[in-house]
Amino acid sequence: MRVFALSDIHVDFAANAAWVSALPLHDYQEDILILAGDVSDTLERFRQCLEEFVLRFRRVFFVPGNHDLWVIRDEKWMTSLDKFEQIKAIVNACGASMRPENVGEVAIVPLLGWYDYSFGMPDPQLTGMWADFRACRWPDGWREQEITEHFIAQNDISRIQPGRFIISFSHFLPRIDVMPIFIPPEKRNIYPVLGSDKLERLIRQIGSDMHVYGHSHVNRDVVIGGVHYINNAFAYPHEERIAAKALRCIYRTE
């Protein structure tokens, strides 16, 4: 059995959707896929993509990203919390999972989250350009801190059994120092909306051996404090320099 990681597939781009459809049907039937968010903000495309992966893999685990919770193209009454519930229903109907599960010697632990400015406060430029601030809708009075607390509180880690290799995953970054040092200073104003240190606290509480994340579109492989952090984002079609455009095997059993 192998465990593969992928995030930020963004199948709203035709080239990305075609890549998913072209994956072999029989090569991964004994394997696990960790899909760390940002599939599509359109529910039908989201469903189609998830069904494609479920058809190919033994088990598919998923957490939503910020793009998945956009409601800018949905009914005016719909909030991002309503969208989240619809996503959960699709995940369950497709046979994928958003809950921790023990698969043989491995524990797969999805972690919900958001960003809460624990990596810094947004500047006016970021506030003006960040699409989530317009494309998501939340209950009145909710700020990023309340959104993060809401999702963090839904994480159930009680089903994790000792003695297994623990792979947790989130869409959002659990710590800002997973970002590589080559990111130029003028690009770092996006850091406040990349994640939350509350995710890192969960990772340490769980005792994760490995943590997969997405969102930044910067592929990464680094060990910090004994935890192996991996980002394997497919990303936008033009982002070939920072994204691998391939499934990545992160673990295999004997």
C-alpha positions in Angstrom: 0.0 0.0 0.0 1.2 3.5 -0.9 0.0 6.9 0.4 0.0 9.7 -2.2 -0.4 13.4 -1.5 -1.9 16.1 -3.7 -3.5 19.5 -3.1 -4.7 22.6 -5.0 -5.8 20.6 -8.1 -8.1 23.5 -9.2 -10.1 21.6 -11.8 -11.9 24.8 -12.8 -8.9 24.9 -15.2 -9.5 22.6 -18.1 -5.9 21.4 -18.2 -6.0 20.4 -14.5 -9.3 18.5 -15.0 -7.9 16.7 -18.0 -4.9 15.6 -15.9 -7.2 14.0 -13.3 -9.3 12.2 -16.0 -6.1 10.9 -17.6 -4.8 9.2 -14.5 -4.7 5.4 -14.9 -7.7 3.5 -13.6 -5.9 0.5 -12.2 -2.5 1.6 -10.9 -3.7 2.9 -7.5 -6.4 0.4 -6.5 -4.5 -0.6 -3.3 -3.4 2.9 -2.4 -4.5 5.9 -0.4 -4.9 9.5 -1.7 -4.6 12.5 0.6 -6.4 15.4 -1.2 -5.6 18.6 0.8 -8.2 21.0 -0.5 -8.9 23.5 -3.3 -10.6 21.3 -5.8 -13.3 23.7 -7.1 -15.8 26.3 -5.9 -18.4 24.7 -8.2 -20.1 21.8 -6.6 -20.6 19.8 -9.8 -16.9 20.0 -10.7 -16.0 19.2 -7.2 -18.2 16.1 -7.3 -16.8 15.0 -10.7 -13.2 15.3 -9.5 -13.8 13.5 -6.3 -15.6 10.7 -8.1 -12.6 10.4 -10.5 -10.2 9.9 -7.6 -12.5 7.5 -5.7 -12.7 5.4 -8.8 -8.9 5.1 -8.9 -7.9 4.8 -5.2 -8.6 2.3 -2.4 -9.4 5.3 -0.1 -9.5 9.1 -0.6 -9.2 11.5 2.3 -10.1 15.2 1.9 -10.3 18.5 3.6 -11.7 21.6 2.0 -9.6 24.6 1.1 -10.6 28.2 0.9 -11.6 28.0 -2.8 -14.0 25.1 -2.1 -15.9 27.4 0.3 -16.3 30.3 -2.1 -20.0 31.1 -2.7 -19.6 33.9 -5.2 -21.2 31.8 -7.9 -23.9 30.3 -5.6 -27.3 31.5 -4.5 -27.2 34.7 -2.5 -28.6 33.1 0.6 -25.8 30.5 0.8 -23.0 31.1 3.3 -19.6 29.3 3.3 -20.9 27.2 6.2 -23.8 26.0 4.0 -21.2 25.2 1.3 -19.2 23.3 3.8 -22.2 21.1 4.7 -22.9 20.5 1.0 -19.2 19.5 0.5 -19.4 17.1 3.4 -22.5 15.5 1.9 -20.8 15.0 -1.5 -17.7 13.6 0.2 -19.8 11.0 2.0 -21.9 10.2 -1.0 -18.8 9.6 -3.1 -17.3 7.2 -0.6 -14.4 9.5 0.4 -13.7 10.6 4.0 -13.1 13.7 6.0 -12.6 11.8 9.3 -9.5 10.2 10.9 -9.1 6.5 9.9 -6.7 3.7 10.7 -5.7 1.9 7.5 -3.4 -0.9 8.3 -0.3 0.4 10.0 -1.1 4.0 9.0 -3.4 6.6 10.7 -4.7 9.2 8.3 -5.9 12.3 10.2 -7.7 15.1 8.3 -7.5 18.5 10.1 -9.9 21.3 9.3 -8.7 24.9 9.7 -8.6 28.4 8.3 -6.2 31.4 8.9 -6.4 33.6 11.9 -3.5 36.1 11.4 -1.2 34.2 13.8 1.4 34.6 11.0 1.0 38.4 11.0 -1.7 41.0 10.3 -2.8 41.7 6.7 -1.7 45.0 5.1 -4.0 47.2 3.0 -2.8 45.6 -0.3 -3.6 42.1 0.9 -7.0 43.2 2.2 -7.8 44.7 -1.2 -6.7 41.8 -3.3 -7.4 38.6 -1.3 -10.4 37.0 -3.0 -11.7 35.2 0.1 -12.7 38.5 1.6 -15.3 38.8 -1.2 -15.9 35.2 -2.3 -16.7 33.8 1.1 -19.7 34.7 3.3 -19.8 34.0 7.0 -22.2 34.6 9.8 -22.5 38.3 10.9 -19.7 39.3 13.2 -17.4 36.4 12.4 -13.8 37.4 11.8 -11.0 35.2 10.6 -10.3 34.2 14.3 -13.9 33.0 14.7 -13.8 31.1 11.4 -10.6 29.3 12.5 -11.9 28.4 15.9 -15.1 27.0 14.3 -13.2 24.6 12.1 -10.5 23.7 14.6 -13.2 22.7 17.1 -14.6 20.2 14.7 -11.5 18.1 14.5 -11.9 14.7 16.2 -8.6 13.1 17.1 -10.1 10.6 19.5 -10.1 7.7 17.0 -6.3 7.7 16.5 -4.8 4.4 17.9 -1.2 4.2 19.1 1.4 2.3 17.4 0.7 3.5 13.9 2.6 5.9 11.6 0.5 9.0 11.8 0.0 11.2 8.7 -2.1 14.3 9.4 -3.0 16.8 6.8 -4.7 20.2 6.4 -5.2 22.6 3.5 -3.8 25.5 5.5 -0.2 25.9 6.7 0.4 24.9 10.4 3.5 27.1 10.7 5.0 29.8 8.7 8.5 28.5 8.7 7.6 25.8 6.2 7.7 28.5 3.6 11.1 28.5 1.9 13.6 31.2 2.4 13.8 32.0 -1.3 10.3 33.7 -1.2 11.2 37.4 -1.9 10.1 39.9 0.8 7.7 41.6 -1.6 5.8 38.4 -1.9 5.5 37.7 1.8 2.6 40.0 2.4 0.4 37.0 1.7 1.7 35.2 4.8 -1.2 36.3 7.2 -3.7 34.3 5.2 -1.7 31.1 4.8 -2.7 29.3 8.0 -2.8 29.1 11.8 -0.5 28.0 14.5 -3.6 26.3 16.1 -3.0 23.5 13.5 0.6 23.1 14.6 -0.6 22.6 18.2 -3.0 19.8 17.0 -0.2 18.2 15.1 2.0 18.1 18.2 -0.9 16.8 20.3 -1.6 14.1 17.8 2.1 13.1 17.6 2.1 13.3 13.8 5.1 11.7 12.1 4.2 13.5 8.8 2.0 16.4 7.9 0.7 17.2 4.4 -0.6 20.7 3.7 -1.5 22.8 0.6 -2.7 26.4 -0.1 0.7 28.1 -0.7 1.2 26.5 -4.2 4.9 26.1 -3.2 6.0 22.5 -3.2 8.0 21.7 0.0 9.7 18.9 1.8 11.2 19.7 5.2 11.6 18.2 8.7 11.0 20.6 11.6 11.0 19.4 15.2 10.8 15.8 14.2 7.8 16.2 11.9 8.1 15.7 8.1 6.1 18.5 6.4 5.1 18.0 2.7 3.3 20.2 0.2 2.6 18.8 -3.2 0.3 21.3 -4.8 -0.7 20.9 -8.4 -1.5 24.6 -8.6 -2.5 26.7 -11.6 -1.5 25.7 -15.1 1.2 28.5 -15.3 2.8 27.6 -12.0 5.2 25.0 -13.3 8.3 26.3 -11.5 6.9 25.9 -8.0 4.5 23.0 -8.5 5.4 19.4 -9.5 2.2 18.6 -11.5 2.2 15.0 -10.3 1.1 12.7 -7.6 3.7 12.2 -4.9 4.1 9.0 -3.0 4.9 10.0 0.6 4.7 6.6 2.4 4.6 2.9 1.5 4.2 -0.2 3.5 6.4 -3.3 3.0 
